């Protein structure tokens, strides 16, 4: 436990620096308005990171289900730089890469008091968020830090290597649409007719509008999104998984990685999967799960199966 001095000192630090990223806290299946909920209760914390052009709210459902089933767990849902409530580009300096995204997370956890013994026990990211989660755990494991390495890293349908061409197609379409945008339905129609997108993707993009009718703008920062995508190919996914799960930094480590694949995502080519399975820690501290019926949005298509996987995995963590 913390001494009274430490508690006081930590609170005084908390009040002076504000968290870098916009966030939501979910406890006992409910979205909480008070940041103190997460710090003062004797709960463990799991961090959730959304995908490209998404925001924290995308992961509310699994976070609610998870914290309902594991009452000793709080979920901290973050808006990644350039997205949601963290999209004001004036607060984010270049380079916009995974390292910077991880620094943002550190500068969000510290003011919330989630350091030392209170460090998050787990981190879970979807797609782009999974890549950032991997970078977060790798960074903590490779250097001394006042935030402890999470015991579990959950990567939801992040496919290693270069991004699927559809990602560039979406970014290009968004870049070429004149602003302001009249309304969500006209945008959805345009994306489907002119850009040949399916309805689900068009509606998801249209959900990213802010402002009042006739004057809509994007809620995300397109330049930051484009720059983050440019980092995909440079990330040494397999090597990082191996280094994290084998404790190659020489520190005593009990850190596992759980990679969840969408059965309907065609990007999981045989060579990518076999390369991952050839990582020496596969089946030991690195596990792969396939949700057969799910498309890329595993947390939507198979939320109950995903939650069950996570409940089973996280029930085994103790800090």
C-alpha positions as CSV (number, residue, x, y, z in Angstrom):
1,X,0.0,0.0,0.0
2,X,1.0,3.7,-0.3
3,X,2.0,5.8,2.7
4,X,-0.1,8.8,3.5
5,X,2.7,11.0,2.2
6,X,2.8,9.1,-1.1
7,X,-1.0,9.4,-1.5
8,X,-1.0,13.1,-0.7
9,X,2.0,13.6,-3.0
10,X,0.4,11.7,-5.8
11,X,-2.8,13.6,-5.5
12,X,-1.0,16.9,-5.6
13,X,0.8,15.8,-8.8
14,X,-2.5,14.7,-10.3
15,X,-4.1,18.1,-9.8
16,X,-1.3,20.1,-11.5
17,X,-0.9,18.2,-14.8
18,X,-3.9,17.3,-16.9
19,X,-4.2,14.1,-18.9
20,X,-2.9,14.4,-22.4
21,X,-5.6,12.3,-24.1
22,X,-9.4,12.5,-23.8
23,X,-10.7,9.5,-21.9
24,X,-13.7,7.7,-20.5
25,X,-13.7,5.4,-17.4
26,X,-16.0,2.4,-17.2
27,X,-16.6,0.7,-13.9
28,X,-19.2,-2.0,-13.1
29,X,-20.5,-1.7,-16.6
30,X,-21.2,2.0,-16.4
31,X,-19.5,5.0,-17.9
32,X,-18.2,7.1,-15.0
33,X,-18.0,10.9,-15.0
34,X,-15.4,11.1,-12.2
35,X,-11.7,10.4,-12.8
36,X,-11.3,9.6,-9.1
37,X,-13.3,6.4,-9.5
38,X,-10.5,4.7,-11.2
39,X,-7.7,5.7,-8.8
40,X,-9.3,5.4,-5.3
41,X,-11.0,2.0,-5.6
42,X,-8.9,-1.0,-5.2
43,X,-9.4,-2.1,-8.8
44,X,-7.1,-3.1,-11.5
45,X,-7.2,-1.2,-14.8
46,X,-7.3,-2.2,-18.4
47,X,-6.6,0.4,-21.1
48,X,-8.6,0.3,-24.4
49,X,-7.4,1.8,-27.6
50,X,-9.7,2.2,-30.7
51,X,-8.8,1.8,-34.4
52,X,-8.1,4.3,-37.2
53,X,-10.7,7.1,-37.6
54,X,-12.5,5.8,-34.5
55,X,-12.8,7.0,-30.9
56,X,-13.1,5.6,-27.4
57,X,-16.8,5.1,-27.6
58,X,-16.3,2.3,-30.2
59,X,-15.1,0.1,-27.4
60,X,-17.7,0.9,-24.8
61,X,-19.7,-2.3,-25.2
62,X,-16.9,-4.8,-24.6
63,X,-15.6,-2.6,-21.7
64,X,-19.0,-2.5,-20.1
65,X,-19.5,-6.3,-20.5
66,X,-15.9,-7.0,-19.2
67,X,-16.2,-4.7,-16.1
68,X,-19.6,-6.2,-15.3
69,X,-18.2,-9.7,-15.3
70,X,-14.9,-8.7,-13.6
71,X,-16.0,-6.2,-10.8
72,X,-12.3,-5.8,-9.7
73,X,-11.5,-4.2,-13.1
74,X,-12.0,-0.7,-14.4
75,X,-11.6,0.2,-18.0
76,X,-9.9,3.4,-19.2
77,X,-10.9,4.1,-22.8
78,X,-8.6,6.6,-24.6
79,X,-9.0,8.7,-27.7
80,X,-5.7,8.3,-29.6
81,X,-3.9,11.4,-30.8
82,X,-5.7,13.0,-33.8
83,X,-9.0,11.2,-32.9
84,X,-12.2,12.0,-31.0
85,X,-11.6,14.3,-28.1
86,X,-7.8,14.2,-28.6
87,X,-8.0,15.6,-32.2
88,X,-6.9,19.2,-31.7
89,X,-3.6,19.0,-33.7
90,X,-2.2,22.0,-31.8
91,X,-1.7,19.8,-28.8
92,X,0.2,17.1,-30.7
93,X,3.6,17.8,-32.2
94,X,5.2,15.7,-34.9
95,X,6.3,13.1,-35.5
96,X,2.9,11.3,-35.5
97,X,4.1,7.8,-34.9
98,X,3.5,4.9,-32.5
99,X,6.2,6.1,-30.1
100,X,4.4,9.5,-29.8
101,X,1.1,7.7,-29.3
102,X,2.7,5.7,-26.4
103,X,4.1,8.9,-24.9
104,X,0.6,10.4,-25.0
105,X,-0.6,7.4,-23.0
106,X,2.1,7.8,-20.4
107,X,1.1,11.5,-20.1
108,X,-2.5,10.4,-19.5
109,X,-1.8,7.6,-17.0
110,X,0.5,9.7,-14.8
111,X,-2.0,12.5,-13.9
112,X,-4.6,9.8,-13.2
113,X,-2.2,8.2,-10.7
114,X,-2.0,5.0,-12.8
115,X,1.7,4.4,-12.1
116,X,3.8,2.0,-9.9
117,X,1.5,-0.5,-8.2
118,X,-1.5,1.2,-9.8
119,X,-0.2,0.7,-13.3
120,X,-2.7,-0.8,-15.8
121,X,-2.6,-4.6,-15.6
122,X,-3.7,-5.0,-19.2
123,X,-4.0,-3.0,-22.4
124,X,-6.3,-3.9,-25.3
125,X,-6.3,-2.3,-28.8
126,X,-8.3,-2.8,-31.9
127,X,-6.6,-2.5,-35.3
128,X,-4.4,0.7,-35.2
129,X,-5.0,0.6,-31.4
130,X,-3.5,-3.0,-31.3
131,X,-0.3,-1.7,-32.9
132,X,-0.1,1.1,-30.3
133,X,-0.8,-1.4,-27.5
134,X,2.1,-3.6,-28.7
135,X,4.4,-0.5,-28.9
136,X,3.3,0.5,-25.4
137,X,4.1,-2.8,-23.8
138,X,7.4,-3.1,-25.8
139,X,8.5,0.3,-24.7
140,X,7.8,-0.3,-21.0
141,X,9.5,-3.7,-21.2
142,X,12.7,-2.3,-22.8
143,X,13.3,0.6,-20.4
144,X,13.0,1.5,-16.7
145,X,9.8,3.4,-16.2
146,X,7.5,4.4,-13.3
147,X,4.6,2.6,-15.2
148,X,4.9,-1.1,-14.9
149,X,4.7,-3.5,-17.9
150,X,1.1,-4.8,-18.3
151,X,0.7,-8.5,-17.6
152,X,-1.5,-8.9,-20.7
153,X,-1.6,-7.2,-24.1
154,X,-4.7,-7.9,-26.2
155,X,-4.4,-7.2,-29.9
156,X,-7.8,-7.2,-31.7
157,X,-7.5,-8.0,-35.4
158,X,-4.3,-5.9,-36.1
159,X,-2.7,-7.5,-39.2
160,X,1.1,-7.1,-39.4
161,X,2.7,-5.5,-42.3
162,X,1.5,-2.8,-44.7
163,X,-2.1,-1.6,-44.4
164,X,-4.8,-3.2,-46.6
165,X,-5.4,-1.1,-49.8
166,X,-8.9,-0.4,-48.5
167,X,-7.4,1.8,-45.8
168,X,-5.8,4.1,-48.3
169,X,-9.0,4.1,-50.4
170,X,-10.9,5.3,-47.3
171,X,-8.3,8.0,-46.5
172,X,-8.2,9.2,-50.1
173,X,-12.0,9.4,-50.3
174,X,-12.2,11.4,-47.0
175,X,-9.4,13.7,-48.2
176,X,-11.2,14.5,-51.5
177,X,-14.7,15.2,-50.0
178,X,-15.2,19.0,-49.9
179,X,-16.0,20.6,-46.6
180,X,-18.3,21.6,-45.0
181,X,-20.5,18.5,-45.4
182,X,-24.3,19.0,-45.5
183,X,-25.5,15.9,-43.6
184,X,-24.6,12.4,-42.7
185,X,-27.0,10.7,-45.1
186,X,-25.7,12.7,-48.1
187,X,-22.2,11.7,-47.2
188,X,-23.2,8.1,-46.9
189,X,-24.8,8.2,-50.3
190,X,-21.8,9.8,-51.9
191,X,-19.4,7.3,-50.4
192,X,-21.5,4.4,-51.6
193,X,-22.2,5.7,-55.1
194,X,-19.0,7.5,-56.0
195,X,-16.5,5.6,-53.9
196,X,-18.1,2.2,-54.1
197,X,-18.0,1.6,-50.4
198,X,-20.4,-0.8,-48.7
199,X,-23.0,0.7,-46.4
200,X,-21.4,-0.4,-43.1
201,X,-18.2,1.4,-43.9
202,X,-19.9,4.4,-45.3
203,X,-22.1,4.8,-42.2
204,X,-19.0,4.3,-39.9
205,X,-17.2,7.1,-41.7
206,X,-20.3,9.3,-41.6
207,X,-20.5,8.8,-37.8
208,X,-17.2,10.8,-37.6
209,X,-18.9,14.1,-38.4
210,X,-19.1,17.0,-35.9
211,X,-20.8,20.4,-36.0
212,X,-24.4,21.3,-36.9
213,X,-26.3,20.4,-40.0
214,X,-25.0,22.0,-43.1
215,X,-21.6,22.8,-41.5
216,X,-20.2,19.3,-40.7
217,X,-16.5,18.7,-40.4
218,X,-14.5,15.6,-39.5
219,X,-14.0,14.9,-35.8
220,X,-10.5,13.4,-36.5
221,X,-7.4,15.1,-37.8
222,X,-6.8,13.7,-41.2
223,X,-3.1,14.6,-41.4
224,X,-2.4,12.7,-38.2
225,X,-4.4,9.7,-39.4
226,X,-2.5,9.6,-42.7
227,X,0.9,9.9,-40.9
228,X,0.0,7.1,-38.5
229,X,-0.9,4.8,-41.4
230,X,2.5,5.5,-43.0
231,X,4.1,3.9,-39.9
232,X,2.4,0.5,-40.3
233,X,5.0,-1.0,-42.6
234,X,7.9,0.1,-40.3
235,X,6.5,-1.7,-37.2
236,X,8.4,-4.9,-36.5
237,X,5.4,-6.7,-35.3
238,X,6.7,-10.3,-35.0
239,X,10.0,-9.3,-33.4
240,X,8.3,-7.1,-30.8
241,X,5.9,-9.9,-29.9
242,X,8.9,-12.3,-29.5
243,X,10.8,-9.8,-27.4
244,X,7.9,-9.0,-25.1
245,X,6.9,-12.6,-24.5
246,X,10.3,-14.0,-24.0
247,X,11.4,-11.4,-21.6
248,X,14.5,-10.6,-23.7
249,X,15.2,-7.3,-21.8
250,X,16.5,-9.5,-19.0
251,X,13.9,-8.3,-16.5
252,X,11.8,-10.9,-14.7
253,X,8.7,-10.7,-16.7
254,X,5.3,-12.3,-16.8
255,X,3.8,-10.6,-19.8
256,X,1.5,-12.4,-22.3
257,X,0.2,-11.4,-25.6
258,X,-3.3,-12.4,-26.8
259,X,-3.9,-11.9,-30.5
260,X,-7.5,-12.1,-31.7
261,X,-8.1,-12.7,-35.4
262,X,-11.3,-12.1,-37.3
263,X,-12.2,-15.3,-39.2
264,X,-13.8,-13.2,-42.0
265,X,-10.9,-10.8,-42.4
266,X,-9.2,-11.8,-45.7
267,X,-6.0,-10.0,-44.8
268,X,-5.0,-12.9,-42.5
269,X,-3.0,-14.6,-45.3
270,X,-1.4,-18.0,-44.6
271,X,2.2,-16.6,-44.7
272,X,1.3,-14.0,-42.1
273,X,-0.3,-16.5,-39.8
274,X,2.4,-19.1,-40.1
275,X,5.1,-16.4,-39.5
276,X,3.3,-15.5,-36.2
277,X,3.0,-19.2,-35.2
278,X,6.7,-19.7,-35.7
279,X,7.5,-17.2,-32.9
280,X,9.2,-19.4,-30.3
281,X,6.8,-18.3,-27.5
282,X,3.7,-19.2,-29.5
283,X,1.4,-21.4,-27.4
284,X,3.2,-20.4,-24.2
285,X,3.2,-16.6,-23.5
286,X,1.9,-15.7,-26.9
287,X,-1.6,-16.9,-27.9
288,X,-3.7,-16.6,-31.0
289,X,-7.5,-16.8,-31.1
290,X,-9.8,-16.9,-34.1
291,X,-13.4,-15.6,-33.9
292,X,-14.7,-17.5,-37.0
293,X,-17.8,-15.5,-37.6
294,X,-16.4,-12.0,-37.0
295,X,-15.3,-9.4,-39.6
296,X,-12.7,-6.8,-38.7
297,X,-14.9,-5.2,-36.1
298,X,-14.6,-8.1,-33.7
299,X,-15.8,-6.1,-30.8
300,X,-19.1,-5.6,-32.7
301,X,-19.5,-8.8,-34.6
302,X,-18.5,-11.2,-31.8
303,X,-18.7,-9.1,-28.7
304,X,-19.9,-11.9,-26.4
305,X,-17.2,-14.4,-27.6
306,X,-14.5,-11.7,-27.3
307,X,-15.6,-10.7,-23.8
308,X,-15.6,-14.4,-22.7
309,X,-12.0,-14.8,-24.1
310,X,-10.9,-11.7,-22.2
311,X,-12.7,-12.7,-19.0
312,X,-11.0,-16.1,-19.1
313,X,-7.6,-14.5,-19.7
314,X,-7.9,-11.6,-17.3
315,X,-9.2,-13.7,-14.5
316,X,-5.7,-15.1,-14.2
317,X,-3.9,-11.7,-13.7
318,X,-2.9,-10.6,-10.3
319,X,-0.8,-7.5,-9.5
